Amino acid sequence: MPLERPITLEGLLLIDSGQLVLRLPDGGQWRLLALSGQRSLVGRRVRIDGVRERHDVVAVERMTPL
């Protein structure tokens, strides 16, 4: 998958070592660059719309609870 491309993902929002991560149903995981206000959704399933920045990093543009 090319870098710096739009991406949409759904999964469980968690915190790992102080950083927001999205755990996908298939077991994959993405690190998220997101606003601190989005931490209120930790532990919930969410949809992420954003831009892939690096191999496993997404810059979040929108996060919606499912």
Backbone as a printed PyTorch tensor [residue, N CA C, xyz], in Angstrom:
tensor([[[  0.8470,  -1.1830,   0.0000],
         [  0.0000,   0.0000,   0.0000],
         [  0.8880,   1.2410,   0.0000]],

        [[  0.6640,   2.1890,  -0.9110],
         [  1.4880,   3.4000,  -0.9600],
         [  1.3270,   4.2510,   0.2910]],

        [[  2.3630,   4.9680,   0.6320],
         [  2.3090,   5.8840,   1.7670],
         [  1.5980,   7.1640,   1.3680]],

        [[  1.1410,   7.9110,   2.3700],
         [  0.4590,   9.1890,   2.1900],
         [ -0.7450,   9.0610,   1.2660]],

        [[ -1.5530,   8.0350,   1.5250],
         [ -2.7730,   7.7920,   0.7690],
         [ -3.9510,   7.7870,   1.7420]],

        [[ -5.1350,   8.2190,   1.2820],
         [ -6.3150,   8.1270,   2.1520],
         [ -6.5650,   6.6750,   2.5560]],

        [[ -7.0420,   6.4960,   3.7830],
         [ -7.3070,   5.1540,   4.2850],
         [ -8.4930,   5.2140,   5.2430]],

        [[ -9.3120,   4.1760,   5.2150],
         [-10.4290,   4.0260,   6.1370],
         [-10.2990,   2.6630,   6.7990]],

        [[-10.3760,   2.6610,   8.1240],
         [-10.2070,   1.4280,   8.9000],
         [-11.2700,   1.3550,   9.9860]],

        [[-11.6280,   0.1430,  10.3900],
         [-12.5280,  -0.0610,  11.5210],
         [-11.8960,  -1.0560,  12.4740]],

        [[-12.0190,  -0.7640,  13.7730],
         [-11.4550,  -1.6720,  14.7580],
         [-11.6530,  -1.1460,  16.1630]],

        [[-10.9260,  -1.7350,  17.1020],
         [-11.0120,  -1.3930,  18.5170],
         [ -9.9150,  -0.3850,  18.8600]],

        [[-10.3060,   0.7380,  19.4290],
         [ -9.3490,   1.7750,  19.8160],
         [ -8.7640,   1.4410,  21.1810]],

        [[ -7.4430,   1.3730,  21.2580],
         [ -6.7360,   1.0320,  22.4930],
         [ -5.5850,   1.9980,  22.7260]],

        [[ -4.9900,   1.9100,  23.9090],
         [ -3.7580,   2.6510,  24.2080],
         [ -2.6640,   1.6310,  24.4580]],

        [[ -1.5130,   1.8260,  23.8060],
         [ -0.3520,   0.9610,  23.9850],
         [  0.8610,   1.8510,  24.1960]],

        [[  1.4760,   1.7300,  25.3510],
         [  2.6440,   2.5600,  25.7100],
         [  2.3400,   4.0430,  25.5600]],

        [[  1.1350,   4.4490,  25.9450],
         [  0.7540,   5.8610,  25.9200],
         [  0.3100,   6.3800,  24.5690]],

        [[  0.2760,   5.5290,  23.5540],
         [ -0.1090,   5.9560,  22.2070],
         [ -1.3960,   5.2650,  21.7820]],

        [[ -2.2520,   6.0160,  21.0860],
         [ -3.4670,   5.4200,  20.5430],
         [ -3.1280,   4.4400,  19.4360]],

        [[ -3.7810,   3.2800,  19.4700],
         [ -3.6220,   2.2780,  18.4230],
         [ -5.0030,   1.7540,  18.0430]],

        [[ -5.1170,   1.3000,  16.8180],
         [ -6.3440,   0.6910,  16.3360],
         [ -6.0650,  -0.7780,  16.0800]],

        [[ -6.7510,  -1.6590,  16.8050],
         [ -6.5990,  -3.1060,  16.6310],
         [ -7.6900,  -3.5680,  15.6780]],

        [[ -7.2920,  -4.1530,  14.5620],
         [ -8.2150,  -4.6190,  13.5430],
         [ -8.7430,  -6.0080,  13.8800]],

        [[ -9.9140,  -6.3690,  13.3320],
         [-10.4850,  -7.6900,  13.6070],
         [ -9.5540,  -8.8460,  13.2180]],

        [[ -8.6950,  -8.6480,  12.2050],
         [ -7.7880,  -9.7170,  11.7740],
         [ -6.5190,  -9.8010,  12.6220]],

        [[ -6.4170,  -8.9360,  13.6500],
         [ -5.2610,  -8.9490,  14.5330],
         [ -4.2100,  -7.9110,  14.1920]],

        [[ -4.3400,  -7.2600,  13.0450],
         [ -3.4080,  -6.1960,  12.6770],
         [ -3.5710,  -4.9970,  13.5910]],

        [[ -2.5980,  -4.1060,  13.5690],
         [ -2.6280,  -2.9390,  14.4460],
         [ -2.0010,  -1.7420,  13.7430]],

        [[ -2.6110,  -0.5710,  13.9180],
         [ -2.1010,   0.6910,  13.3810],
         [ -1.8650,   1.6600,  14.5220]],

        [[ -0.7460,   2.3760,  14.5010],
         [ -0.5090,   3.4720,  15.4380],
         [ -1.1930,   4.7030,  14.8680]],

        [[ -1.7980,   5.5180,  15.7400],
         [ -2.5850,   6.6520,  15.2880],
         [ -1.9900,   7.9770,  15.7410]],

        [[ -1.9540,   8.9220,  14.8210],
         [ -1.6430,  10.3150,  15.1470],
         [ -2.9990,  10.9950,  15.2440]],

        [[ -3.4410,  11.2480,  16.4780],
         [ -4.7940,  11.7440,  16.6940],
         [ -4.8060,  12.8070,  17.7820]],

        [[ -5.8890,  13.5440,  17.8520],
         [ -6.0610,  14.5530,  18.8850],
         [ -6.3060,  13.8860,  20.2340]],

        [[ -5.8420,  14.5080,  21.2940],
         [ -5.9770,  13.9070,  22.6260],
         [ -7.4400,  13.7520,  23.0270]],

        [[ -8.3350,  14.5680,  22.5130],
         [ -9.7610,  14.4740,  22.8450],
         [-10.3780,  13.1710,  22.3940]],

        [[ -9.7280,  12.4900,  21.4810],
         [-10.2600,  11.2330,  20.9690],
         [ -9.9930,  10.0720,  21.9280]],

        [[ -9.2340,  10.3090,  22.9640],
         [ -8.9600,   9.2630,  23.9520],
         [-10.2330,   8.8550,  24.6910]],

        [[-11.2600,   9.6670,  24.6360],
         [-12.5210,   9.3040,  25.2870],
         [-13.1700,   8.0900,  24.6260]],

        [[-12.7210,   7.7300,  23.4390],
         [-13.2790,   6.5890,  22.7160],
         [-12.4880,   5.2980,  22.9400]],

        [[-11.4610,   5.3410,  23.7800],
         [-10.6470,   4.1480,  24.0510],
         [-11.5410,   3.0410,  24.5950]],

        [[-11.3500,   1.8330,  24.0590],
         [-12.1380,   0.6880,  24.4730],
         [-13.3780,   0.4650,  23.6180]],

        [[-13.6040,   1.3520,  22.6600],
         [-14.7770,   1.2370,  21.7860],
         [-14.3470,   0.9200,  20.3640]],

        [[-15.2860,   0.3440,  19.6160],
         [-15.0510,   0.1370,  18.1830],
         [-15.2580,   1.4720,  17.4810]],

        [[-14.3470,   1.8010,  16.5630],
         [-14.4040,   3.0750,  15.8560],
         [-14.0950,   2.8830,  14.3720]],

        [[-14.4860,   3.8710,  13.6010],
         [-14.0950,   3.9670,  12.1940],
         [-13.1230,   5.1350,  12.0970]],

        [[-12.0040,   4.9060,  11.4300],
         [-10.9610,   5.9160,  11.2520],
         [-10.8960,   6.2960,   9.7800]],

        [[-10.9560,   7.5820,   9.5060],
         [-10.6700,   8.1080,   8.1720],
         [ -9.4350,   8.9680,   8.3320]],

        [[ -8.4330,   8.7240,   7.5030],
         [ -7.2030,   9.4780,   7.6390],
         [ -6.2690,   9.2660,   6.4710]],

        [[ -4.9950,   9.5380,   6.7260],
         [ -3.9540,   9.4320,   5.7040],
         [ -2.8420,   8.5610,   6.2580]],

        [[ -2.4520,   7.5610,   5.4770],
         [ -1.3390,   6.7060,   5.8810],
         [ -0.0480,   7.5120,   5.7860]],

        [[  0.6650,   7.5880,   6.9180],
         [  1.8940,   8.3880,   6.9860],
         [  3.1480,   7.5310,   6.8370]],

        [[  3.1850,   6.4040,   7.5160],
         [  4.3220,   5.4900,   7.4800],
         [  3.7730,   4.0680,   7.4330]],

        [[  4.6690,   3.1130,   7.5300],
         [  4.2950,   1.6950,   7.4110],
         [  3.0870,   1.3190,   8.2640]],

        [[  3.0750,   1.7420,   9.5310],
         [  1.9940,   1.3590,  10.4360],
         [  1.3820,   2.5530,  11.1610]],

        [[  1.4360,   3.7410,  10.5390],
         [  0.9530,   4.9670,  11.1730],
         [ -0.0960,   5.6360,  10.2920]],

        [[ -1.2140,   6.0390,  10.9400],
         [ -2.2720,   6.7660,  10.2420],
         [ -2.4740,   8.1080,  10.9430]],

        [[ -2.4530,   9.1940,  10.1600],
         [ -2.8110,  10.5210,  10.6740],
         [ -4.3240,  10.6200,  10.5780]],

        [[ -4.9920,  10.6630,  11.7290],
         [ -6.4490,  10.6140,  11.7920],
         [ -7.0430,  11.9630,  11.4110]],

        [[ -7.9740,  11.9360,  10.4580],
         [ -8.7330,  13.1330,  10.0990],
         [-10.1110,  13.1230,  10.7520]],

        [[-10.6710,  11.8880,  10.8950],
         [-11.9750,  11.7580,  11.5410],
         [-12.0410,  10.3970,  12.2200]],

        [[-12.6190,  10.4020,  13.4350],
         [-12.8070,   9.1600,  14.1800],
         [-14.2590,   9.1210,  14.6280]],

        [[-14.9450,   8.0520,  14.2540],
         [-16.3770,   7.9330,  14.5320],
         [-16.6450,   6.6450,  15.3040]],

        [[-17.3630,   6.7330,  16.4330],
         [-17.7090,   5.4940,  17.1500],
         [-18.7010,   4.6730,  16.3310]],

        [[-18.5980,   3.3590,  16.4300],
         [-19.5170,   2.4520,  15.7240],
         [-20.5700,   1.9090,  16.6760]]])
